[in-house]
Amino acid sequence: DLIHMVTLDKTGKKSFGICIVRGEVKDSPNTKTTGIFIKGIVPDSPAHLCGRLKVGDRILSLNGKDVRNSTEQAVIDLIKEADFKIDLEIQTFDKSDDQQSKANGYMQAKNKFNQEQTTNNNAPGMGGQGMNQGGMGGMNRQGTTQKRNTTFTASMRQKYSNYGDEDDEDTRDMTGRIRTEAGYEIDRASAGNCKLNKQEKDRDKEQEDEFGYTMAKINKRYNMMKDLRRVEVQREASKPLGLALAGHKDRQKMACFVAGVDVNGVLASADIKPGDEIVEVNGNVLKNRCHLNASAVFKNVDGDKLVLITSRRKPNDEGMCVKPIKKFPTSSDETKFLFDQFPKARTVQVRKEGFLGIMVIYGKHAEVGNGIFISDLREGSNAEVAGVKVGDMLLAVNQDVTLESNYDDATGLLKRAEGIVTMILLTLKSEDAIRADKEAEEKKKEEAKKEAEKPQEPATAEIKPNKKILIEMKVDKKPLGVIVCGGKNNHVKTGCVITHVYPEGAVAADNRLKIYDHICDVNGVALHVDSMTTLKVHQFFHTTYEKTVNMTVYRADPPELEKFSVDFMKKSGKELGLSLSPNEKGCTIADIIQGQYPEIDNKLQRGDVITKFNGDTLEGLTFQVCYALFKGASGKISMEVTRPKPTLRTEAPKA
């Protein structure tokens, strides 16, 4: 079996050009290998042009993620998320030449899957659907039948993975806005702008609405979401929607969930329930957007008609960050949070008599970042009389938050406002005031730095990053209990570094030294490791000291390390010859028995830290777990090793 890496770049192409299936290969009468296999390659695609892939190849990993036990859909999702480039780890089972079948537009391996094959040129196009319309179990049509020892099987199903079906590909630019045939402006990424292929168009008998929606387009655009619904309501000018929105439970994700529906609101009779995720409204995509942005979208939607696209989740599905709201207040203040976020914000009421007398711009301030700011005031206007100032940040107009609004949204709110207009404003510091505060902060930091540079008592000194610190440890003839590396006959020649701390030793009891700390001297003797043997360096840490021992320590932040891999074949029953000490960083090599494996003898040394074994992290594992991993492994072994690479901080004395 051959394992190699392949990188595919689809820049300028519609797809990577691979079609996958989950199946198995019988490599002997009693053994089989399961996984994700390539079942088709699109001609002239990146997969075809690279010349290193063929039908029947097994995908071991994709962009560093192990996919040997993944489902087809999980791998398809990984490919779709990968943008324009993917790295594949490929296992090839034989070197037989592939034969190309042009009848269906795909390259197929020569009887690769022990199937009965047909050369019928009138067979219908596959469209990425499989070897034939009957499934992967065999081709029971007229044609030439051939047999090989290697057998590939896949579960019978009507629906196959369609990644690589160029008829379904939509490579249009999905940024910005576009107008529907009815003249309504929608997002390019909206379901109303979703592209259907010919077969889908033939099946879709529904007439598009003014936003371009049909259920076929909605289901295709959001095919990974559950129970999609199209909800249409008429909005009344004097009646609130009665919709409470909430974000995602995971702060790293953005979504717009229905937290509650007011029984007195417009949506009370609509097919909307708490927990539903709103993905679109009137062609405006809300999926992967903050619920605060969604609230502004609802308020700025023109027209009396609202069309919502929702996904109904099961009651026990995780997602919404709050519990469903069952009771609504008589009136809700959606601007209250602004005063929590900006304690110095103030409310200003201005009577609009034809105009407010203010001009705004979208800009950036050093104190708060981007936003809407008052750029000018008409002299003697109601806004000036009410206390509005040039430079104020506009946070809200009436109940509409402008914190994340653009210029057009903000000016639209101001133009539509009538009568008494309530604005929430934040007066910001001038550039001079900000500069003065910054200078005061820098002066304070400088004083703190001078305070930190004062000498500390070695017995209690705190080890601070990127600074040499003298410490004194109480040992009372107790072993120090550390593993170090460094020496002129060692791979580490620029310093002595701790790579393991035994819990029973004096260093662990002192609780100040950590793994990867650089020891510059011991009891005043500088450790010039570039002129000292490894044995001599080790003796400093295996000597029994009477009462105390002094050390000068440098803790680099970030740690000064180098990482490399060691790959070799482990024979069954033959030990690795490594004595290991697990810790929070991995497994530190305490000793090596020479002569077991040349790869280990030539590359590894005492003090190296093995952080990964066959892709599994070893950080924080117990000795028993590490022992089982190393003991039970056989065949190809891959280890990721971390080794200190300190900066030279102690130079050898000149002769």
Stockholm file with secondary structure:
# STOCKHOLM 1.0

chainA/1-655         DLIHMVTLDKTGKKSFGICIVRGEVKDSPNTKTTGIFIKGIVPDSPAHLCGRLKVGDRILSLNGKDVRNSTEQAVIDLIKEADFKIDLEIQTFDKSDDQQSKANGYMQAKNKFNQEQTTNNNAPGMGGQGMNQGGMGGMNRQGTTQKRNTTFTASMRQKYSNYGDEDDEDTRDMTGRIRTEAGYEIDRASAGNCKLNKQEKDRDKEQEDEFGYTMAKINKRYNMMKDLRRVEVQREASKPLGLALAGHKDRQKMACFVAGVDVNGVLASADIKPGDEIVEVNGNVLKNRCHLNASAVFKNVDGDKLVLITSRRKPNDEGMCVKPIKKFPTSSDETKFLFDQFPKARTVQVRKEGFLGIMVIYGKHAEVGNGIFISDLREGSNAEVAGVKVGDMLLAVNQDVTLESNYDDATGLLKRAEGIVTMILLTLKSEDAIRADKEAEEKKKEEAKKEAEKPQEPATAEIKPNKKILIEMKVDKKPLGVIVCGGKNNHVKTGCVITHVYPEGAVAADNRLKIYDHICDVNGVALHVDSMTTLKVHQFFHTTYEKTVNMTVYRADPPELEKFSVDFMKKSGKELGLSLSPNEKGCTIADIIQGQYPEIDNKLQRGDVITKFNGDTLEGLTFQVCYALFKGASGKISMEVTRPKPTLRTEAPKA
#=GR chainA/1-655 SS CEEEEEEEECTTSSCCCEEEEEEEEEEETTEEEEEEEEEEECTTSHHHHTSCCCTTCEEEEETTEECTTCCHHHHHHHHHHTTTEEEEEEEECCCCCCEECCSSSSEECTTTTSCBCCCCTTCCCCSSSCSSTTCSSCCCSSSCBCCCSCEEEECCCSCCCCTTCTTTCCCSCCSSEEECTTSCEEETTSGGGCCCCHHHHHHCCCCCCTTCCCHHHHHHHTTTSSSEEEEEEECCTTSCCCEEEECBSSTTSCCCEEEEECTTSGGGGSSCCTTCEEEEETTEECTTSCHHHHHHHHHHCCSSEEEEEEECCCTTCCCBSSCCCCCCCSSCCTTHHHHHHCTTCEEEEEECSSCCCEEEEEEEETTTEEEEEEEEECTTCHHHHHTCCTTCEEEEETTEECTTCCHHHHHHHHHHCCSEEEEEEECCCCHHHHHHHHHHHHHHHHHHHHHHTSCCCTTTCCCCBTSEEEEEEECTTCCCCEEEECCTTSSCCSCEEEEEECTTSHHHHHTCCCTTCEEEEETTEECCGGGSCHHHHHHHHHSCCSSEEEEEEEBCSSCCEEEEEEEEEECTTCCCCEEEEEETTEEEEEEECTTSCHHHHHHCCTTCEEEEETTEECTTCCHHHHHHHHHHCCEEEEEEEEEECCCCCSCCCCC
#=GC SS_cons         CEEEEEEEECTTSSCCCEEEEEEEEEEETTEEEEEEEEEEECTTSHHHHTSCCCTTCEEEEETTEECTTCCHHHHHHHHHHTTTEEEEEEEECCCCCCEECCSSSSEECTTTTSCBCCCCTTCCCCSSSCSSTTCSSCCCSSSCBCCCSCEEEECCCSCCCCTTCTTTCCCSCCSSEEECTTSCEEETTSGGGCCCCHHHHHHCCCCCCTTCCCHHHHHHHTTTSSSEEEEEEECCTTSCCCEEEECBSSTTSCCCEEEEECTTSGGGGSSCCTTCEEEEETTEECTTSCHHHHHHHHHHCCSSEEEEEEECCCTTCCCBSSCCCCCCCSSCCTTHHHHHHCTTCEEEEEECSSCCCEEEEEEEETTTEEEEEEEEECTTCHHHHHTCCTTCEEEEETTEECTTCCHHHHHHHHHHCCSEEEEEEECCCCHHHHHHHHHHHHHHHHHHHHHHTSCCCTTTCCCCBTSEEEEEEECTTCCCCEEEECCTTSSCCSCEEEEEECTTSHHHHHTCCCTTCEEEEETTEECCGGGSCHHHHHHHHHSCCSSEEEEEEEBCSSCCEEEEEEEEEECTTCCCCEEEEEETTEEEEEEECTTSCHHHHHHCCTTCEEEEETTEECTTCCHHHHHHHHHHCCEEEEEEEEEECCCCCSCCCCC
//
